[in-house]
């Protein structure tokens, strides 16, 4: 059974992976892969080894690791193979395949044109930050922790927000 892991760097910013999770959800609904997981290199969860374990536990015999990067720079060409090499001995029954970075795929032009043709107005400019805030884990390492922008642990004296829209 094939699995797909979307491999990304990760971020100290809580909830920064909300967009990647949305993409993973779309891929799950499409059904091209029986298993779709996310695995982060740093800071975020689940980690890449945790994603591999989830795939194995779901019955994967082959894992395609898709780097969620535009270009095959250092993290794709050096870090990703190191992560795969580190887990491979623990899962000898699983075949690992590293896919290409998004890079120069012509289909990306469609998404770019769609975005350019449908620009967001100023009232929507904070939508991504608001979506990311829904993933807040009140992590002291997050750059927004205990600031007016932190939805869970505001700085002292900041009015507490009950819900994140």
C-alpha positions in Angstrom: 0.0 0.0 0.0 1.4 3.4 -1.0 1.6 6.4 1.4 2.5 10.0 0.8 4.3 12.2 3.3 4.4 15.9 2.7 7.8 16.9 4.0 8.3 20.4 5.2 10.7 22.4 7.3 8.4 23.3 10.2 8.3 26.6 12.0 8.5 28.0 15.5 5.3 29.9 14.7 2.4 27.9 16.1 0.0 27.0 13.5 2.3 27.7 10.6 1.4 24.3 9.2 -2.3 25.0 8.8 -1.9 25.5 5.0 0.0 22.3 4.7 -2.6 20.5 6.7 -5.3 21.9 4.4 -3.4 20.5 1.4 -3.0 17.1 3.0 -6.7 17.1 3.6 -7.4 17.8 0.0 -5.1 15.0 -1.0 -6.8 12.6 1.3 -10.2 13.4 -0.1 -8.8 12.9 -3.7 -7.8 9.4 -2.7 -4.8 9.1 -5.0 -2.9 7.7 -2.0 -4.4 5.5 0.7 -2.4 7.3 3.3 -1.4 10.9 3.4 0.6 12.3 6.3 2.7 15.4 7.1 6.2 15.2 8.5 8.3 18.1 9.7 12.0 18.4 9.8 12.1 20.9 12.7 10.0 22.6 15.3 6.6 21.4 14.2 4.7 18.2 14.8 4.4 15.5 13.7 8.0 15.0 13.1 9.2 13.1 10.0 9.9 9.9 12.0 6.4 10.2 13.6 4.8 10.5 10.1 6.7 7.4 8.9 5.5 5.4 12.0 1.9 6.5 11.2 2.3 5.3 7.6 3.7 2.0 8.7 0.9 1.5 11.3 -1.6 2.2 8.6 -0.1 -0.6 6.4 2.2 1.3 4.1 4.7 -0.8 2.2 5.9 2.1 0.0 6.3 5.8 1.1 6.6 8.6 -1.3 8.2 11.6 0.4 7.1 14.8 -1.3 9.1 17.9 -0.4 6.8 20.8 0.2 9.4 23.3 -1.2 9.5 25.3 -4.4 13.1 24.6 -5.2 15.4 21.7 -4.5 17.8 23.7 -2.2 19.6 22.5 0.9 16.6 21.1 2.8 15.5 19.0 -0.2 18.9 17.9 -1.6 20.7 17.4 1.7 18.4 17.4 4.8 15.5 15.3 3.3 17.8 12.4 2.2 19.4 12.4 5.6 16.0 12.1 7.3 15.0 9.3 5.0 18.3 7.5 5.6 17.9 7.9 9.4 14.5 6.1 9.4 15.1 3.5 6.6 17.0 1.0 8.9 14.0 0.9 11.3 11.6 0.0 8.4 13.4 -2.4 6.1 10.0 -3.6 4.8 9.1 -0.2 3.5 10.4 1.2 0.2 11.1 5.0 0.4 10.9 7.2 -2.7 11.8 10.9 -2.7 9.7 12.9 -5.1 10.8 16.1 -6.8 10.2 19.5 -5.2 7.4 21.5 -6.7 9.9 23.6 -8.6 9.3 24.3 -12.2 6.1 22.3 -12.6 4.0 24.1 -15.2 0.8 23.5 -13.3 2.0 25.9 -10.6 1.4 28.7 -13.2 -2.4 28.0 -13.0 -2.4 28.6 -9.2 -0.3 31.8 -9.6 -2.6 33.2 -12.3 -5.7 32.3 -10.2 -4.2 34.1 -7.3 -3.3 37.1 -9.5 -6.7 37.3 -11.1 -8.5 37.1 -7.8 -6.6 39.3 -5.4 -7.7 39.5 -1.8 -8.9 42.8 -0.5 -7.4 44.3 2.7 -10.1 42.8 4.8 -8.7 39.3 4.0 -5.0 40.0 4.3 -4.9 38.6 7.9 -6.8 35.4 7.0 -3.7 33.3 6.9 -2.4 34.6 10.2 -5.9 34.0 11.7 -5.9 30.4 10.3 -2.4 29.8 11.7 -3.6 31.1 15.1 -6.2 28.3 15.2 -3.2 25.9 15.4 -1.7 27.7 18.4 -0.2 25.4 21.0 0.8 28.1 23.5 4.4 27.3 22.8 6.9 29.6 24.5 9.3 29.2 21.6 6.7 30.7 19.2 7.7 34.2 18.1 4.1 35.4 18.9 3.9 33.8 22.3 2.7 36.2 25.0 2.3 39.1 22.5 -0.9 40.8 21.5 -1.1 38.5 18.5 -1.0 35.3 20.6 -4.5 33.9 20.8 -3.8 31.6 23.8 -1.3 33.5 26.0 -1.5 37.2 25.5 1.0 39.5 27.0 0.2 40.9 30.4 -2.4 43.7 30.2 -3.7 42.6 26.8 -7.5 41.9 26.8 -8.0 38.2 26.6 -9.7 37.0 23.4 -12.1 34.2 24.1 -12.1 32.7 20.5 -10.1 32.9 17.4 -12.2 33.7 14.3 
